[in-house]
């Protein structure tokens, strides 16, 4: 099984980029890959519930929905 590390470096400053790490992780789960997420820099603010609730990247579901899928999938998230 391959391993994937999805890295987020943005939060509300670029909502689409901040969402991409979570979309990547969900896709990796669907492909049977082992995946983790790392929140670096601005992205560390995504660990705050109120910040995460305000993020909705273009073309993606709202971040709280993606976080729920990541949690259900057992994906480790490192801050």
Rosetta constraint file for C-alpha pairs under 8 A:
AtomPair CA 1 CA 32 HARMONIC 7.22 0.50
AtomPair CA 1 CA 33 HARMONIC 5.76 0.50
AtomPair CA 1 CA 34 HARMONIC 6.78 0.50
AtomPair CA 2 CA 33 HARMONIC 5.35 0.50
AtomPair CA 2 CA 34 HARMONIC 6.23 0.50
AtomPair CA 3 CA 33 HARMONIC 5.88 0.50
AtomPair CA 3 CA 34 HARMONIC 4.70 0.50
AtomPair CA 3 CA 35 HARMONIC 5.68 0.50
AtomPair CA 4 CA 25 HARMONIC 7.90 0.50
AtomPair CA 4 CA 28 HARMONIC 7.33 0.50
AtomPair CA 4 CA 33 HARMONIC 7.00 0.50
AtomPair CA 4 CA 34 HARMONIC 6.18 0.50
AtomPair CA 4 CA 35 HARMONIC 4.62 0.50
AtomPair CA 4 CA 36 HARMONIC 6.51 0.50
AtomPair CA 5 CA 35 HARMONIC 5.72 0.50
AtomPair CA 5 CA 36 HARMONIC 5.04 0.50
AtomPair CA 5 CA 37 HARMONIC 5.79 0.50
AtomPair CA 5 CA 38 HARMONIC 7.24 0.50
AtomPair CA 6 CA 21 HARMONIC 5.02 0.50
AtomPair CA 6 CA 22 HARMONIC 7.47 0.50
AtomPair CA 6 CA 24 HARMONIC 6.55 0.50
AtomPair CA 6 CA 25 HARMONIC 6.41 0.50
AtomPair CA 6 CA 35 HARMONIC 7.28 0.50
AtomPair CA 6 CA 36 HARMONIC 6.21 0.50
AtomPair CA 6 CA 37 HARMONIC 4.76 0.50
AtomPair CA 6 CA 38 HARMONIC 6.36 0.50
AtomPair CA 7 CA 21 HARMONIC 5.75 0.50
AtomPair CA 7 CA 37 HARMONIC 5.76 0.50
AtomPair CA 7 CA 38 HARMONIC 4.87 0.50
AtomPair CA 7 CA 39 HARMONIC 6.18 0.50
AtomPair CA 7 CA 40 HARMONIC 7.27 0.50
AtomPair CA 8 CA 17 HARMONIC 7.32 0.50
AtomPair CA 8 CA 18 HARMONIC 5.57 0.50
AtomPair CA 8 CA 19 HARMONIC 7.86 0.50
AtomPair CA 8 CA 20 HARMONIC 7.48 0.50
AtomPair CA 8 CA 21 HARMONIC 5.49 0.50
AtomPair CA 8 CA 37 HARMONIC 7.48 0.50
AtomPair CA 8 CA 38 HARMONIC 6.23 0.50
AtomPair CA 8 CA 39 HARMONIC 5.03 0.50
AtomPair CA 8 CA 40 HARMONIC 6.13 0.50
AtomPair CA 8 CA 43 HARMONIC 5.71 0.50
AtomPair CA 9 CA 17 HARMONIC 7.84 0.50
AtomPair CA 9 CA 18 HARMONIC 6.67 0.50
AtomPair CA 9 CA 39 HARMONIC 6.26 0.50
AtomPair CA 9 CA 40 HARMONIC 5.02 0.50
AtomPair CA 9 CA 41 HARMONIC 5.63 0.50
AtomPair CA 9 CA 42 HARMONIC 5.79 0.50
AtomPair CA 9 CA 43 HARMONIC 4.85 0.50
AtomPair CA 9 CA 44 HARMONIC 7.93 0.50
AtomPair CA 10 CA 14 HARMONIC 5.76 0.50
AtomPair CA 10 CA 15 HARMONIC 7.10 0.50
AtomPair CA 10 CA 17 HARMONIC 6.23 0.50
AtomPair CA 10 CA 18 HARMONIC 4.76 0.50
AtomPair CA 10 CA 40 HARMONIC 7.83 0.50
AtomPair CA 10 CA 41 HARMONIC 7.17 0.50
AtomPair CA 10 CA 42 HARMONIC 4.98 0.50
AtomPair CA 10 CA 43 HARMONIC 4.53 0.50
AtomPair CA 11 CA 15 HARMONIC 5.79 0.50
AtomPair CA 11 CA 17 HARMONIC 7.78 0.50
AtomPair CA 11 CA 18 HARMONIC 5.12 0.50
AtomPair CA 11 CA 42 HARMONIC 5.50 0.50
AtomPair CA 11 CA 43 HARMONIC 4.68 0.50
AtomPair CA 11 CA 44 HARMONIC 7.67 0.50
AtomPair CA 11 CA 45 HARMONIC 6.52 0.50
AtomPair CA 11 CA 46 HARMONIC 6.10 0.50
AtomPair CA 11 CA 51 HARMONIC 7.96 0.50
AtomPair CA 11 CA 55 HARMONIC 7.40 0.50
AtomPair CA 12 CA 18 HARMONIC 7.58 0.50
AtomPair CA 12 CA 51 HARMONIC 7.47 0.50
AtomPair CA 12 CA 54 HARMONIC 7.56 0.50
AtomPair CA 12 CA 55 HARMONIC 6.22 0.50
AtomPair CA 13 CA 42 HARMONIC 7.85 0.50
AtomPair CA 14 CA 18 HARMONIC 6.27 0.50
AtomPair CA 14 CA 57 HARMONIC 7.93 0.50
AtomPair CA 15 CA 19 HARMONIC 6.18 0.50
AtomPair CA 15 CA 55 HARMONIC 5.64 0.50
AtomPair CA 15 CA 56 HARMONIC 6.00 0.50
AtomPair CA 15 CA 57 HARMONIC 4.68 0.50
AtomPair CA 15 CA 58 HARMONIC 7.60 0.50
AtomPair CA 16 CA 20 HARMONIC 6.37 0.50
AtomPair CA 16 CA 56 HARMONIC 7.02 0.50
AtomPair CA 16 CA 57 HARMONIC 3.68 0.50
AtomPair CA 16 CA 58 HARMONIC 5.54 0.50
AtomPair CA 16 CA 60 HARMONIC 7.74 0.50
AtomPair CA 17 CA 21 HARMONIC 7.54 0.50
AtomPair CA 17 CA 57 HARMONIC 7.23 0.50
AtomPair CA 18 CA 22 HARMONIC 7.90 0.50
AtomPair CA 18 CA 43 HARMONIC 6.69 0.50
AtomPair CA 18 CA 57 HARMONIC 7.47 0.50
AtomPair CA 19 CA 23 HARMONIC 6.42 0.50
AtomPair CA 19 CA 55 HARMONIC 7.76 0.50
AtomPair CA 19 CA 56 HARMONIC 7.38 0.50
AtomPair CA 19 CA 57 HARMONIC 5.82 0.50
AtomPair CA 19 CA 60 HARMONIC 7.47 0.50
AtomPair CA 19 CA 63 HARMONIC 6.34 0.50
AtomPair CA 20 CA 24 HARMONIC 6.01 0.50
AtomPair CA 21 CA 25 HARMONIC 6.20 0.50
AtomPair CA 21 CA 37 HARMONIC 6.83 0.50
AtomPair CA 22 CA 26 HARMONIC 6.25 0.50
AtomPair CA 22 CA 37 HARMONIC 7.41 0.50
AtomPair CA 22 CA 66 HARMONIC 6.23 0.50
AtomPair CA 22 CA 67 HARMONIC 7.02 0.50
AtomPair CA 22 CA 70 HARMONIC 7.12 0.50
AtomPair CA 23 CA 27 HARMONIC 6.18 0.50
AtomPair CA 23 CA 66 HARMONIC 7.02 0.50
AtomPair CA 24 CA 28 HARMONIC 6.10 0.50
AtomPair CA 25 CA 29 HARMONIC 6.22 0.50
AtomPair CA 25 CA 35 HARMONIC 6.03 0.50
AtomPair CA 25 CA 36 HARMONIC 7.02 0.50
AtomPair CA 25 CA 37 HARMONIC 7.11 0.50
AtomPair CA 25 CA 70 HARMONIC 7.12 0.50
AtomPair CA 25 CA 75 HARMONIC 7.63 0.50
AtomPair CA 26 CA 30 HARMONIC 6.33 0.50
AtomPair CA 26 CA 66 HARMONIC 7.79 0.50
AtomPair CA 26 CA 69 HARMONIC 7.04 0.50
AtomPair CA 26 CA 70 HARMONIC 6.41 0.50
AtomPair CA 26 CA 73 HARMONIC 7.97 0.50
AtomPair CA 27 CA 31 HARMONIC 6.33 0.50
AtomPair CA 28 CA 32 HARMONIC 6.34 0.50
AtomPair CA 28 CA 33 HARMONIC 5.15 0.50
AtomPair CA 28 CA 34 HARMONIC 7.14 0.50
AtomPair CA 28 CA 35 HARMONIC 6.47 0.50
AtomPair CA 29 CA 33 HARMONIC 5.48 0.50
AtomPair CA 29 CA 34 HARMONIC 6.85 0.50
AtomPair CA 29 CA 35 HARMONIC 6.97 0.50
AtomPair CA 29 CA 73 HARMONIC 7.15 0.50
AtomPair CA 35 CA 75 HARMONIC 6.28 0.50
AtomPair CA 35 CA 76 HARMONIC 7.64 0.50
AtomPair CA 36 CA 75 HARMONIC 5.53 0.50
AtomPair CA 36 CA 76 HARMONIC 5.06 0.50
AtomPair CA 36 CA 77 HARMONIC 6.00 0.50
AtomPair CA 36 CA 78 HARMONIC 7.78 0.50
AtomPair CA 37 CA 75 HARMONIC 7.24 0.50
AtomPair CA 37 CA 76 HARMONIC 6.30 0.50
AtomPair CA 37 CA 77 HARMONIC 4.67 0.50
AtomPair CA 37 CA 78 HARMONIC 6.16 0.50
AtomPair CA 38 CA 77 HARMONIC 5.74 0.50
AtomPair CA 38 CA 78 HARMONIC 4.68 0.50
AtomPair CA 38 CA 79 HARMONIC 5.99 0.50
AtomPair CA 39 CA 43 HARMONIC 4.92 0.50
AtomPair CA 39 CA 44 HARMONIC 4.99 0.50
AtomPair CA 39 CA 46 HARMONIC 7.70 0.50
AtomPair CA 39 CA 77 HARMONIC 7.37 0.50
AtomPair CA 39 CA 78 HARMONIC 6.11 0.50
AtomPair CA 39 CA 79 HARMONIC 4.92 0.50
AtomPair CA 40 CA 44 HARMONIC 5.59 0.50
AtomPair CA 40 CA 79 HARMONIC 6.56 0.50
AtomPair CA 42 CA 46 HARMONIC 7.99 0.50
AtomPair CA 43 CA 47 HARMONIC 7.90 0.50
AtomPair CA 44 CA 79 HARMONIC 5.75 0.50
AtomPair CA 45 CA 51 HARMONIC 6.51 0.50
AtomPair CA 45 CA 52 HARMONIC 7.81 0.50
AtomPair CA 46 CA 51 HARMONIC 5.71 0.50
AtomPair CA 46 CA 52 HARMONIC 4.98 0.50
AtomPair CA 47 CA 51 HARMONIC 7.61 0.50
AtomPair CA 47 CA 52 HARMONIC 6.93 0.50
AtomPair CA 47 CA 79 HARMONIC 7.65 0.50
AtomPair CA 48 CA 52 HARMONIC 6.22 0.50
AtomPair CA 49 CA 53 HARMONIC 6.14 0.50
AtomPair CA 50 CA 54 HARMONIC 6.60 0.50
AtomPair CA 51 CA 55 HARMONIC 6.84 0.50
AtomPair CA 52 CA 63 HARMONIC 6.14 0.50
AtomPair CA 52 CA 64 HARMONIC 6.29 0.50
AtomPair CA 53 CA 62 HARMONIC 7.62 0.50
AtomPair CA 53 CA 63 HARMONIC 6.68 0.50
AtomPair CA 53 CA 64 HARMONIC 5.90 0.50
AtomPair CA 54 CA 63 HARMONIC 7.96 0.50
AtomPair CA 55 CA 62 HARMONIC 6.32 0.50
AtomPair CA 55 CA 63 HARMONIC 5.62 0.50
AtomPair CA 56 CA 60 HARMONIC 6.89 0.50
AtomPair CA 56 CA 61 HARMONIC 6.56 0.50
AtomPair CA 56 CA 62 HARMONIC 4.38 0.50
AtomPair CA 56 CA 63 HARMONIC 5.72 0.50
AtomPair CA 57 CA 61 HARMONIC 7.25 0.50
AtomPair CA 57 CA 62 HARMONIC 6.89 0.50
AtomPair CA 57 CA 63 HARMONIC 7.61 0.50
AtomPair CA 61 CA 65 HARMONIC 6.52 0.50
AtomPair CA 61 CA 66 HARMONIC 6.89 0.50
AtomPair CA 62 CA 66 HARMONIC 6.84 0.50
AtomPair CA 63 CA 67 HARMONIC 6.07 0.50
AtomPair CA 64 CA 68 HARMONIC 6.18 0.50
AtomPair CA 65 CA 69 HARMONIC 6.56 0.50
AtomPair CA 66 CA 70 HARMONIC 6.27 0.50
AtomPair CA 67 CA 71 HARMONIC 6.12 0.50
AtomPair CA 68 CA 72 HARMONIC 6.15 0.50
AtomPair CA 69 CA 73 HARMONIC 6.05 0.50
AtomPair CA 70 CA 74 HARMONIC 6.32 0.50
AtomPair CA 70 CA 75 HARMONIC 5.46 0.50
AtomPair CA 71 CA 75 HARMONIC 6.05 0.50
